[in-house]
């Protein structure tokens, strides 16, 4: 299975559903305006590299622990782990 931006958007959508959050609230946590949130979740706008880093670097953005999304959870774990030697 490929881990791409459309799979990350699907993971965020399912995570928001599991947490009973509105997609607008998820977009607000990332720092997106309403138009960008709507366009990203409708598929009209693709995620940039900075968007992906902001999503995976924010532990408040829900991503469910399903096998197809575990690659994103592993990346998040690495991003949020303190760097060794820089404590």
N, C-alpha and C positions, 0 to 999 in steps of 0.2 A: 504494500500500500504506500502511495506517495503522500508525503506531508507537504501540502501546499496551502496557499492563502485561502482557498475556498473551503478546505477542510478545517482550517482554524476558525473561519467565520461560522461554519456549522457547529463546531465545538462551543463557541461562545454563545450561539443561539440556544443549544441544548442546555448549556450550563445556566443560562439566564432562566430558562423554563424550569429547571430543577430547583433553582433558588427563588422562584416566583418574582423575578425582576423584570422590569420593562427594558426593552432594548435601548430606549433613550437614556435610561439610567446607566446602563453599561457603557454607552458611548460617552456620556458625561464623565464617568470615572476615567476614561482614557484621555479626555480632553477634546473630544470632537464636538463640533456644533451639530445642531439638529439635522441640517441638510446632509452633512457628511455621514452621519449615523444612518440615516434613511437610505442613502445611496450605497453604502457599504453592505448593509444587510439585505438590500434588494438585488445586489449583484451588479449594479451599474458602475460602481467605482471599485477598483482593485486596491488591495492593501500595499502600502509602500514598505520598504525595509524598516524605516523608523516606526511605522505603525505596528509591525510585528514585534519589534523590540519593546515598544511601550506596552503592548498587550501581555507578552510573556514575562516582562519585568515587573508587572503589577500583580501582586498576589490576591488583590480584591476582585480581579476579573475571573468569574467562575469558568473553569474548564472541567467537565466531568471526568472521572477516572475510569473511562472505558478503554479497552485495548486499542482501538483505532486512534485515540487521542493521547496515548501514553508518550509518544515522541515529544509532544508539546510540553507535557508535564516534566519530562526529563530535562528539556532545554530550560524550562523555568527554574528547576532545581539548581542547575548549574549557574544560571544568571543571578539567583538570589543567594547562593552560597558565598560566605565571606572568602575573599582571596587569601590564600596561604601566604604568610610572611608580611601581610599588610594590615595586621590587626592593631 
